[in-house]
Amino acid sequence: IIDTSLYQSSLKRREIVATKSLFSSLIHIMKIVYYAKFTTFDQFEISEISEILMVLVAVITGTKLGSYILNRIKEDQFRLIGVNLVRLMALIFVARGVFYW
């Protein structure tokens, strides 16, 4: 719902990305605070540390790739791609709900 309203607004593509990033960051912070109650951080194993490093590499790579793409596409292309991705995800979720329920 937030995505479709952002794509229909007068915001520029960088403003849309920044707004979506802010929402995602806030949601992730809330999840970390919530799930931290169920775990102890007193001992990390090697596998957990390697998983954290792999996530950090993926985050950095995704940020660089996203920035590269964002700087090279036009405003109308960004909106067209964004709206169609939201539609595709909605279609997938509806199909999963219908066929896997």
Secondary structure, DSSP 8 states (H G I E B T S, - for coil): -HHHHHHHSS--HHHHHHHHHHHHHHHHHHHHHHHHTT---S---HHHHHHHHHHHHHHHHHHHHHHHHHHHS-HHHHHHHHHHHHHHHHHHHHHHHHH--
